[in-house]
């Protein structure tokens, strides 16, 4: 019988999420005829006792399991040699801070399957926390705007028990006639839209957002075609933009002139145009004063995202004149930035349940029943002490070059 182990999260700052909730663990055990063990942990949003009450064995070590499930990067000392590990490794973009991790995974002959690389035949991800990043990120953006201008007091997301508890804060939000722009069209953006709709903010078209004045708060959703244009004046084609972003130039500044709060939810390819530059912020017509950067690409498409913030210390100010980070809400000339890089951790119970549902529906049937469509194979980064063929492009990264 296949044994699946849920490993204790060891990354700092701590992550309270789980890949499988207690109820889901029991369902998986019964449905797929596998044995599930949970490594004891005092930080999870679901306690050891919750798993025991569901009939799941809680153990000190999961090293006897065949498949190890986690959420964030597993600490090198906690990696179990010659096992299959599932977690977000943050290595596929050659992230410097995880070079030693990928090297250790190979040295320990671990089969690494990254949650981020699990996709269907159309290349779309089949498991993600994106919706929850969008929900918490948009809520934090509203919280940040209220804090900057002393408009209202609402609890932080992590102070709420779950999403339903969070929604009880929505009626407390009292905004003037501000304009809010959301970039993106995927899971993250949809999560952000949920929050603004829930608060009762009016949605308008990008065109009306640009040209109309409103006597109430409004928001618009901007897709790539709204703020990028072909460098040669050709018609915007989404497929070309995704495949050859270098053929395009940015056209976001027209929106920056009328936007008060930016909620950045769009995936950004480093070859694509940036949203704006530091010099643009210094122009008198640049209107954005609060940015909720859910994507959190450090010094990527948004120059004010100089560093990630944390759940404990969620915002900072960006001084465009000095191109520096300053104390939050310290100067009217600054931009106040919310760039927490682990947003779903603020609603860990809901986020975990949603993730587990996707795992049961979209991943486990392939993992445990033959993988006929190569879903698991195509997401496997390392195996038998080497990179798999699909991820050979990481070899120089693994070698430290």
N, C-alpha and C positions, 0 to 999 in steps of 0.2 A: 504493500500500500504506500502510495506517495505521501511523504510528510512535508507539510508546509509550515515554516516558522515565521512568526512576526518578530522582527528584531527590535530591540530597544533603541530609540532615537538617541544618538550621542552627540549630535552637532550642537555647537554653541553659537548664537543664542538658541535656547531649547525650542523644540517643535513639538507641540502637543497632539499633532494629527496622527492618525493611524491609517494604514491601507485598507483595513477591514475592521468593521465594528464587531462587537460581541454577537449581536443578532445575525449579522452577515456570516461570521465565522461558523456559527452553528448551521446555517443554511448551506454553506459551501461544503461543510463536512458531510452533511446528509445527502446533498444532491450529487456531488462529484465523487463521493466515496473516497475521500482523502482524510488524513489525520492532520489536525492543525494544533500547533503549540505556540504559546505566546511567551516571549521572554519577559520576565518580571520588570516592571517600570513604575516609578513613582511620579512620572511627569505627564503621562498620557491623559487626554481628555476623558477616556474611559479607563476605569481603574482595573487593577488585577482582579478584584472581586467581581466586577461586571462580567469579565470573561469567565470566571469560575461559575458564576450564576447561570451562564449560558451553556455550561457543560464543556468548556474549553480548558485544556490543561495549561496551567501557568508554570513555567520552568525557569531555572536560572540561566540555562544556555540552550540555544537552538542549533548547536553544532551537529546534532545527529539528523537534522532535517535535510531534505533534498533541495528544496526551493526556499530561499530566504527573501521575505518581502519587507521593504522599508519605505520611507518617504524621502528624506533628505540624504545627502552623502553619508555613507557609512565611514566611521573613523577607521584609519588604516589598521590599528590594533584590533578592531572588532570584525574585520573581514574574515570570513571562514573559507579557508583554502578548498579549491576543487568543488565548490558548490555553485549553484545558480543563484545569483543575486539580482533582484529587481529594486531599483531606486533611481531617483533623479541624480545623475552623476555630475551634471554640469561640466562635461568634458568635450562635447561634440563641436563646440566653437573654439576649442583649444584654450580654454580658460586657464591662465597661468597658475592660479591658486590651487588647481586640482591636478597638476601634472604629476606630482608624487603619488596621488591617489590612483591614477590610471596605470602608472608604472607598477604599483603594488598589486593591483588587480591582475595584471598580466603575470607578474612574478608568482603570484599565488594560484595561477592557473584557474582563475574564476571565470565562469560564464556570466558576463554582465549584459543584462537586458535593461535598457534605459526606458523609463515610462515615456519620456519625451519622444522617443523614436518609434513608438508603437503606432502604426498608421494603417489605414485601410487601402484598398486598391486604388483609390483616388488621391492618395497621399495625405488624407486628412487624419489628424490625431484621433485616436479612439478612446483615450483616457487622459484626463487633465483636471486641474483645479481652476481653470481659467474663469469660469463663471463667478467663483467665490473671490478671486482676485478683483474682478470687476465690481462686485457688490461692495466689498470692503473698501476698495480704492475710491470709488465714487463717494461713498459715505464719508470717508476720511477727507476727501476734497471739500465736501460741504462743511464738515466740522472745522477744517482749516480756514475756510473763508469766514465762517462765523467768528472764529477766534481772532483772526486778523482785524476784523472790523467791529468786534464786540457786539455782535448782533443777537446772539442766542447762546444758550448753553445746552449741549446734548452730551450724553455719555459717549465714551469711546466704544468702538465696536467690541473690543476684547472685554469690556465690562458687561456686555450683554450675554445672556445664557445661550441664545441661538438667534436665528434670523427673525423669528416671530417676536422675540423680545426686542430686537433691534428696531423693528418696525414701529414699536410704540414710541420711539423717539421722533418719528417723521413729523407728527403734528407740531412739534416744538420749533421746527425750522421756519424762520420768518426772513425771507430774502427780499431785498429791493428789486428793482427791474434790471437785474444783471443778465448777462448773456454767458452761457456755458457751452463750450465746444467739446465734444467727444470725438476722438479720432479712432478709427477702426471699425470693423464690421463682424468680428468673430465672437467667440465665447466671452472674452473679457469685456468688449464693448456692450454686448447684450446684458451682461451682469450690471454694468454701470447704468444702462438705460432702465433696468428694473428699479433701481433706487430713485432716479430722478422722476420716473413715472409715479412711483409710490409716494414721493413727497408731494406730487401734484404740480410739478413744473411743466409748463407747456412746451411741447415739441414743435419746432418749425423747420421749414426746409432750409438748406444751406443758402439759397438765393434770398429768401426773406430775412434770414439771419444777418446777411450782409447789408441789405438795403433798407430794412424797416426798423422803426423805433417801436418799442412795446412798453406798456405801462405795467408789466408784470414780468417776473423772471421767466426766461426761456432757455431752451437748449436745442442744439442741432447735432446731428451725427455726420461726420465727414469721412467719406471713403477716399481711397487713394486718388481717384480721379478728380476729387474736389480740390486737392491741394498739391497736385503734381501735374506738370504738363510736359509734352514731348519737346526735347531740345531743338528739334528741327521743325516744329510747328505742325507735326502730323497729329492725326486723331489719337486720343488716348485709348490704348488697348490694354486691358488688365493683364492678359497673358504675357504681353511683351514687357509690361512693367515688372512683373514677377520674375521673368527670365532674364531681362536685360535692364535692370534699374538704372544702369549708368547712362542710358539713352534719355533720361528725363532730368528735369530741373524743378526745384521747389517753387510752389506758388501759394504758400501758406500765409504770407504777410498780410494779404488782404483780410484774412480772418483775424490775424493778431491785432489789427487795428480796432476791432469791435468786440473782442472777447475779453471778459473779465476773469473767468476761471476756465482753465484748460484741463481736461481729463484725458491724458494720453494713454490710449489703449491699443494702439496699432503696433503689430510686429514691425520692426525696422531692420532692413538689410543694410549693412555698412556701405554697400555700393550705391544705395539709394540716396536721394537728396536729403539733407537735414531739414527739420521743420523751420528753424531759424538759427541765426548766429548771434554771438554776443553783440556785435555792432548794431544789429537790428534792435536789440533791447534798448540801446542807448538813444534810439530815435524817439522824438517826442510823441509820435503817433502810435507807438507800441502800447497796447492797452492791457495786456495780461499782467496781473499782479499776483495771482495764485495759480500754482500748477500742481496737480495730482498726477505724478508720473508713475502710472501703474507698471509700465514696461521696465522702468528703472535701468535703462541702458546708460551706464556711467560715461559722461562726456560723449554721448552718442548723438541722437537726432535733436536733443534739447540741451543747450550748453549750460543751463542752470542746474542740471542734475550732475553735481560734482561728486556726490558720494551717496551711498544708500543711507536712509534713516532707519530707525528701529521702532518697534512697537512701544518701547519705553520712552524713546525720544523721537517722536514722529515727524517733526518739521524743523527746517532751518531756513535761513534767508540767503538769497544769492545777491551779491552786490555786483552788478554788471560793470561798474566803473573800474573796480579792482579785480574783477573776475575771481571773486573769492567768496567763501562761505562765512556767514556771520550768524549771530544769535537770532533765533526766530522772532519775527515781528519786531524788529529793532529799528527799522527805518522805512519811511513811506516810499523811498526810491528803490527799495529792494523788491525782489520777487520772493514770495514765500513758497517753499517747495515741500511737498510730501512725497517721499520716494522710498517707502518701506518695501523691502525686497522679499518679504514673506507674508504678504497680506492675508492669504487664506488662514494663517495661524490664528487670526483674531476671532474667527468663527470655526473652531476646529471640529466641533461635533457635526455640524451640518456639512462642512467641507469633506470630512472623512466619510460620512454616509454616502454622499454623492459620488465620491471617488470609488468606494467599494461597489456601488451599484454598477458603475461602468466596468469595473474589474470583472464582476460576475457575468455581465452580459457580453462584453466585447473582447475580453482577454482570456479568461480561464477556459472557455470552450476550445480555443486554439492551443493553449498551453497543455491541456490535459487530454485532448482527444486527437492528437496526431498532427496538428498544424499543417493541414493540407494546402492552405493558402499562403504559407510561409510568413504569416504575420509575426510570429515570434522570431523566426530565422532572420527576417529583414531588420528586426530591432536589436539583434544581438551584436554588441560592439566587440566583445572579446570572447575567446573560447580556446581552450587547450594551450594557454600560454602565448597567444598571439591575437592581433587584431583580425577580425573577419574581413573578407574581401571588400565589402561595402564601406568599411571604415578604415581602409588602408591609408587614406589621406591624413590620418592622425599620426602616422609613423614618426614624422619629424618631431611632433609634439611629445610623443611617448619617449623619444630618444633625448629630449631636452634641448633640441636644436632650435 
